[in-house]
Amino acid sequence: MPPLIGQPAQLQQAYCADMVDVTASSIAGMPNVVTGAPMVLPFIAIQDRPPGPGEGDIVLGRQEFDEITDLLL
């Protein structure tokens, strides 16, 4: 879990927010196998401030991972 308050840069530490596994499909044209989605990145951990109106956590679902990794795998 990320810190829920702002921290000076020199005191920040890396942490694992979530983990998603993507395996390339063995059948051409078929989507990759995505396990563990969605990945939720807390807004405060990314922006180092609480979310304002219309802002919130970043959510990467199975489809987003498939689209991103389709370019890599």
ROVONU-105290 format. One record per atom (N, C-alpha, C): residue number from 1; residue in three letters; x, y, z. Coordinates in nm, 2 decimals, m for minus. Example, Ala and Ser with C-alpha at 12.3 -4.5 7.8 and 13.67 -1.06 7.14 Angstrom:
2
{i=1&aa=Ala&east=1.32&north=m0.57&up=0.78}
{i=1&aa=Ala&east=1.23&north=m0.45&up=0.78}
{i=1&aa=Ala&east=1.32&north=m0.33&up=0.78}
{i=2&aa=Ser&east=1.28&north=m0.22&up=0.71}
{i=2&aa=Ser&east=1.37&north=m0.11&up=0.71}
{i=2&aa=Ser&east=1.29&north=0.00&up=0.79}
//
This chain:
73
{i=1&aa=Met&east=0.08&north=m0.12&up=0.00}
{i=1&aa=Met&east=0.00&north=0.00&up=0.00}
{i=1&aa=Met&east=0.09&north=0.12&up=0.00}
{i=2&aa=Pro&east=0.06&north=0.22&up=m0.08}
{i=2&aa=Pro&east=0.14&north=0.34&up=m0.09}
{i=2&aa=Pro&east=0.11&north=0.43&up=0.03}
{i=3&aa=Pro&east=0.20&north=0.52&up=0.06}
{i=3&aa=Pro&east=0.17&north=0.62&up=0.17}
{i=3&aa=Pro&east=0.05&north=0.70&up=0.13}
{i=4&aa=Leu&east=m0.03&north=0.74&up=0.22}
{i=4&aa=Leu&east=m0.15&north=0.81&up=0.19}
{i=4&aa=Leu&east=m0.13&north=0.96&up=0.22}
{i=5&aa=Ile&east=m0.01&north=1.00&up=0.24}
{i=5&aa=Ile&east=0.03&north=1.14&up=0.26}
{i=5&aa=Ile&east=0.14&north=1.18&up=0.17}
{i=6&aa=Gly&east=0.16&north=1.30&up=0.14}
{i=6&aa=Gly&east=0.28&north=1.34&up=0.06}
{i=6&aa=Gly&east=0.41&north=1.32&up=0.14}
{i=7&aa=Gln&east=0.51&north=1.28&up=0.06}
{i=7&aa=Gln&east=0.64&north=1.26&up=0.13}
{i=7&aa=Gln&east=0.75&north=1.33&up=0.05}
{i=8&aa=Pro&east=0.85&north=1.38&up=0.12}
{i=8&aa=Pro&east=0.97&north=1.44&up=0.04}
{i=8&aa=Pro&east=1.03&north=1.34&up=m0.05}
{i=9&aa=Ala&east=1.08&north=1.38&up=m0.16}
{i=9&aa=Ala&east=1.14&north=1.29&up=m0.26}
{i=9&aa=Ala&east=1.24&north=1.20&up=m0.20}
{i=10&aa=Gln&east=1.33&north=1.25&up=m0.11}
{i=10&aa=Gln&east=1.44&north=1.18&up=m0.06}
{i=10&aa=Gln&east=1.39&north=1.07&up=0.04}
{i=11&aa=Leu&east=1.27&north=1.07&up=0.08}
{i=11&aa=Leu&east=1.22&north=0.97&up=0.18}
{i=11&aa=Leu&east=1.13&north=0.87&up=0.11}
{i=12&aa=Gln&east=1.10&north=0.89&up=m0.02}
{i=12&aa=Gln&east=1.01&north=0.80&up=m0.09}
{i=12&aa=Gln&east=1.08&north=0.67&up=m0.12}
{i=13&aa=Gln&east=1.00&north=0.56&up=m0.12}
{i=13&aa=Gln&east=1.06&north=0.43&up=m0.14}
{i=13&aa=Gln&east=0.97&north=0.36&up=m0.24}
{i=14&aa=Ala&east=1.03&north=0.27&up=m0.33}
{i=14&aa=Ala&east=0.96&north=0.20&up=m0.43}
{i=14&aa=Ala&east=0.87&north=0.09&up=m0.35}
{i=15&aa=Tyr&east=0.76&north=0.06&up=m0.41}
{i=15&aa=Tyr&east=0.68&north=m0.05&up=m0.36}
{i=15&aa=Tyr&east=0.60&north=m0.11&up=m0.47}
{i=16&aa=Cys&east=0.55&north=m0.23&up=m0.45}
{i=16&aa=Cys&east=0.47&north=m0.30&up=m0.55}
{i=16&aa=Cys&east=0.32&north=m0.28&up=m0.52}
{i=17&aa=Ala&east=0.26&north=m0.20&up=m0.61}
{i=17&aa=Ala&east=0.12&north=m0.17&up=m0.59}
{i=17&aa=Ala&east=0.03&north=m0.28&up=m0.63}
{i=18&aa=Asp&east=0.07&north=m0.36&up=m0.73}
{i=18&aa=Asp&east=m0.01&north=m0.47&up=m0.79}
{i=18&aa=Asp&east=0.08&north=m0.54&up=m0.88}
{i=19&aa=Met&east=0.03&north=m0.66&up=m0.92}
{i=19&aa=Met&east=0.11&north=m0.73&up=m1.02}
{i=19&aa=Met&east=0.02&north=m0.80&up=m1.12}
{i=20&aa=Val&east=0.05&north=m0.79&up=m1.25}
{i=20&aa=Val&east=m0.03&north=m0.85&up=m1.35}
{i=20&aa=Val&east=0.07&north=m0.93&up=m1.44}
{i=21&aa=Asp&east=0.02&north=m1.06&up=m1.48}
{i=21&aa=Asp&east=0.11&north=m1.14&up=m1.56}
{i=21&aa=Asp&east=0.04&north=m1.15&up=m1.70}
{i=22&aa=Val&east=0.12&north=m1.13&up=m1.80}
{i=22&aa=Val&east=0.08&north=m1.14&up=m1.94}
{i=22&aa=Val&east=0.16&north=m1.24&up=m2.01}
{i=23&aa=Thr&east=0.09&north=m1.34&up=m2.07}
{i=23&aa=Thr&east=0.15&north=m1.44&up=m2.15}
{i=23&aa=Thr&east=0.10&north=m1.44&up=m2.29}
{i=24&aa=Ala&east=0.20&north=m1.44&up=m2.39}
{i=24&aa=Ala&east=0.16&north=m1.43&up=m2.53}
{i=24&aa=Ala&east=0.08&north=m1.55&up=m2.57}
{i=25&aa=Ser&east=m0.03&north=m1.53&up=m2.65}
{i=25&aa=Ser&east=m0.11&north=m1.63&up=m2.70}
{i=25&aa=Ser&east=m0.03&north=m1.72&up=m2.80}
{i=26&aa=Ser&east=m0.05&north=m1.85&up=m2.79}
{i=26&aa=Ser&east=0.02&north=m1.94&up=m2.88}
{i=26&aa=Ser&east=m0.06&north=m1.95&up=m3.02}
{i=27&aa=Ile&east=m0.17&north=m1.89&up=m3.02}
{i=27&aa=Ile&east=m0.25&north=m1.89&up=m3.15}
{i=27&aa=Ile&east=m0.26&north=m1.75&up=m3.21}
{i=28&aa=Ala&east=m0.21&north=m1.74&up=m3.33}
{i=28&aa=Ala&east=m0.20&north=m1.61&up=m3.40}
{i=28&aa=Ala&east=m0.34&north=m1.55&up=m3.41}
{i=29&aa=Gly&east=m0.35&north=m1.42&up=m3.38}
{i=29&aa=Gly&east=m0.47&north=m1.35&up=m3.38}
{i=29&aa=Gly&east=m0.56&north=m1.35&up=m3.26}
{i=30&aa=Met&east=m0.52&north=m1.44&up=m3.16}
{i=30&aa=Met&east=m0.59&north=m1.45&up=m3.04}
{i=30&aa=Met&east=m0.53&north=m1.36&up=m2.93}
{i=31&aa=Pro&east=m0.61&north=m1.31&up=m2.84}
{i=31&aa=Pro&east=m0.56&north=m1.21&up=m2.74}
{i=31&aa=Pro&east=m0.46&north=m1.28&up=m2.64}
{i=32&aa=Asn&east=m0.37&north=m1.21&up=m2.59}
{i=32&aa=Asn&east=m0.27&north=m1.26&up=m2.49}
{i=32&aa=Asn&east=m0.35&north=m1.30&up=m2.36}
{i=33&aa=Val&east=m0.29&north=m1.39&up=m2.28}
{i=33&aa=Val&east=m0.35&north=m1.43&up=m2.16}
{i=33&aa=Val&east=m0.31&north=m1.33&up=m2.05}
{i=34&aa=Val&east=m0.40&north=m1.26&up=m1.99}
{i=34&aa=Val&east=m0.38&north=m1.16&up=m1.88}
{i=34&aa=Val&east=m0.43&north=m1.22&up=m1.75}
{i=35&aa=Thr&east=m0.35&north=m1.23&up=m1.65}
{i=35&aa=Thr&east=m0.39&north=m1.27&up=m1.52}
{i=35&aa=Thr&east=m0.36&north=m1.17&up=m1.41}
{i=36&aa=Gly&east=m0.45&north=m1.14&up=m1.33}
{i=36&aa=Gly&east=m0.43&north=m1.04&up=m1.22}
{i=36&aa=Gly&east=m0.49&north=m0.90&up=m1.25}
{i=37&aa=Ala&east=m0.54&north=m0.88&up=m1.37}
{i=37&aa=Ala&east=m0.60&north=m0.75&up=m1.40}
{i=37&aa=Ala&east=m0.73&north=m0.74&up=m1.33}
{i=38&aa=Pro&east=m0.78&north=m0.62&up=m1.29}
{i=38&aa=Pro&east=m0.72&north=m0.49&up=m1.32}
{i=38&aa=Pro&east=m0.61&north=m0.45&up=m1.22}
{i=39&aa=Met&east=m0.52&north=m0.36&up=m1.27}
{i=39&aa=Met&east=m0.42&north=m0.31&up=m1.19}
{i=39&aa=Met&east=m0.46&north=m0.17&up=m1.15}
{i=40&aa=Val&east=m0.47&north=m0.14&up=m1.02}
{i=40&aa=Val&east=m0.51&north=m0.01&up=m0.97}
{i=40&aa=Val&east=m0.39&north=0.07&up=m0.92}
{i=41&aa=Leu&east=m0.36&north=0.18&up=m0.98}
{i=41&aa=Leu&east=m0.25&north=0.27&up=m0.93}
{i=41&aa=Leu&east=m0.31&north=0.38&up=m0.85}
{i=42&aa=Pro&east=m0.29&north=0.39&up=m0.72}
{i=42&aa=Pro&east=m0.35&north=0.50&up=m0.64}
{i=42&aa=Pro&east=m0.31&north=0.64&up=m0.69}
{i=43&aa=Phe&east=m0.40&north=0.73&up=m0.71}
{i=43&aa=Phe&east=m0.38&north=0.86&up=m0.76}
{i=43&aa=Phe&east=m0.27&north=0.93&up=m0.68}
{i=44&aa=Ile&east=m0.28&north=0.92&up=m0.55}
{i=44&aa=Ile&east=m0.19&north=0.99&up=m0.46}
{i=44&aa=Ile&east=m0.04&north=0.94&up=m0.48}
{i=45&aa=Ala&east=m0.03&north=0.81&up=m0.51}
{i=45&aa=Ala&east=0.10&north=0.76&up=m0.53}
{i=45&aa=Ala&east=0.17&north=0.81&up=m0.66}
{i=46&aa=Ile&east=0.09&north=0.84&up=m0.76}
{i=46&aa=Ile&east=0.14&north=0.89&up=m0.89}
{i=46&aa=Ile&east=0.16&north=1.04&up=m0.88}
{i=47&aa=Gln&east=0.06&north=1.11&up=m0.83}
{i=47&aa=Gln&east=0.07&north=1.26&up=m0.84}
{i=47&aa=Gln&east=0.12&north=1.32&up=m0.71}
{i=48&aa=Asp&east=0.13&north=1.25&up=m0.60}
{i=48&aa=Asp&east=0.18&north=1.30&up=m0.47}
{i=48&aa=Asp&east=0.09&north=1.41&up=m0.42}
{i=49&aa=Arg&east=m0.04&north=1.39&up=m0.44}
{i=49&aa=Arg&east=m0.14&north=1.48&up=m0.39}
{i=49&aa=Arg&east=m0.27&north=1.41&up=m0.39}
{i=50&aa=Pro&east=m0.37&north=1.45&up=m0.31}
{i=50&aa=Pro&east=m0.50&north=1.39&up=m0.32}
{i=50&aa=Pro&east=m0.57&north=1.43&up=m0.45}
{i=51&aa=Pro&east=m0.66&north=1.34&up=m0.50}
{i=51&aa=Pro&east=m0.73&north=1.37&up=m0.63}
{i=51&aa=Pro&east=m0.82&north=1.49&up=m0.61}
{i=52&aa=Gly&east=m0.83&north=1.56&up=m0.72}
{i=52&aa=Gly&east=m0.93&north=1.67&up=m0.72}
{i=52&aa=Gly&east=m1.05&north=1.63&up=m0.79}
{i=53&aa=Pro&east=m1.14&north=1.72&up=m0.82}
{i=53&aa=Pro&east=m1.27&north=1.69&up=m0.89}
{i=53&aa=Pro&east=m1.24&north=1.63&up=m1.03}
{i=54&aa=Gly&east=m1.30&north=1.52&up=m1.05}
{i=54&aa=Gly&east=m1.29&north=1.45&up=m1.18}
{i=54&aa=Gly&east=m1.16&north=1.36&up=m1.19}
{i=55&aa=Glu&east=m1.08&north=1.36&up=m1.08}
{i=55&aa=Glu&east=m0.96&north=1.28&up=m1.08}
{i=55&aa=Glu&east=m0.98&north=1.15&up=m0.99}
{i=56&aa=Gly&east=m0.90&north=1.05&up=m1.02}
{i=56&aa=Gly&east=m0.91&north=0.93&up=m0.94}
{i=56&aa=Gly&east=m0.80&north=0.83&up=m0.97}
{i=57&aa=Asp&east=m0.81&north=0.72&up=m0.91}
{i=57&aa=Asp&east=m0.71&north=0.61&up=m0.93}
{i=57&aa=Asp&east=m0.70&north=0.58&up=m1.08}
{i=58&aa=Ile&east=m0.58&north=0.53&up=m1.12}
{i=58&aa=Ile&east=m0.56&north=0.49&up=m1.26}
{i=58&aa=Ile&east=m0.59&north=0.34&up=m1.26}
{i=59&aa=Val&east=m0.68&north=0.29&up=m1.34}
{i=59&aa=Val&east=m0.72&north=0.15&up=m1.35}
{i=59&aa=Val&east=m0.68&north=0.10&up=m1.49}
{i=60&aa=Leu&east=m0.59&north=0.00&up=m1.49}
{i=60&aa=Leu&east=m0.56&north=m0.07&up=m1.62}
{i=60&aa=Leu&east=m0.62&north=m0.21&up=m1.62}
{i=61&aa=Gly&east=m0.71&north=m0.23&up=m1.71}
{i=61&aa=Gly&east=m0.79&north=m0.35&up=m1.72}
{i=61&aa=Gly&east=m0.72&north=m0.45&up=m1.81}
{i=62&aa=Arg&east=m0.78&north=m0.57&up=m1.83}
{i=62&aa=Arg&east=m0.73&north=m0.67&up=m1.91}
{i=62&aa=Arg&east=m0.71&north=m0.62&up=m2.06}
{i=63&aa=Gln&east=m0.81&north=m0.55&up=m2.11}
{i=63&aa=Gln&east=m0.80&north=m0.50&up=m2.25}
{i=63&aa=Gln&east=m0.68&north=m0.40&up=m2.26}
{i=64&aa=Glu&east=m0.66&north=m0.31&up=m2.17}
{i=64&aa=Glu&east=m0.55&north=m0.22&up=m2.18}
{i=64&aa=Glu&east=m0.42&north=m0.30&up=m2.18}
{i=65&aa=Phe&east=m0.40&north=m0.40&up=m2.09}
{i=65&aa=Phe&east=m0.28&north=m0.48&up=m2.09}
{i=65&aa=Phe&east=m0.26&north=m0.55&up=m2.22}
{i=66&aa=Asp&east=m0.37&north=m0.61&up=m2.28}
{i=66&aa=Asp&east=m0.36&north=m0.68&up=m2.40}
{i=66&aa=Asp&east=m0.32&north=m0.59&up=m2.51}
{i=67&aa=Glu&east=m0.37&north=m0.47&up=m2.52}
{i=67&aa=Glu&east=m0.34&north=m0.37&up=m2.62}
{i=67&aa=Glu&east=m0.19&north=m0.33&up=m2.61}
{i=68&aa=Ile&east=m0.15&north=m0.30&up=m2.49}
{i=68&aa=Ile&east=m0.01&north=m0.26&up=m2.47}
{i=68&aa=Ile&east=0.09&north=m0.37&up=m2.50}
{i=69&aa=Thr&east=0.06&north=m0.49&up=m2.45}
{i=69&aa=Thr&east=0.16&north=m0.60&up=m2.47}
{i=69&aa=Thr&east=0.15&north=m0.66&up=m2.61}
{i=70&aa=Asp&east=0.04&north=m0.63&up=m2.68}
{i=70&aa=Asp&east=0.03&north=m0.68&up=m2.82}
{i=70&aa=Asp&east=0.14&north=m0.62&up=m2.91}
{i=71&aa=Leu&east=0.19&north=m0.50&up=m2.87}
{i=71&aa=Leu&east=0.30&north=m0.43&up=m2.94}
{i=71&aa=Leu&east=0.43&north=m0.49&up=m2.90}
{i=72&aa=Leu&east=0.44&north=m0.56&up=m2.79}
{i=72&aa=Leu&east=0.57&north=m0.61&up=m2.74}
{i=72&aa=Leu&east=0.59&north=m0.76&up=m2.76}
{i=73&aa=Leu&east=0.48&north=m0.83&up=m2.75}
{i=73&aa=Leu&east=0.50&north=m0.98&up=m2.75}
{i=73&aa=Leu&east=0.48&north=m1.03&up=m2.89}
//
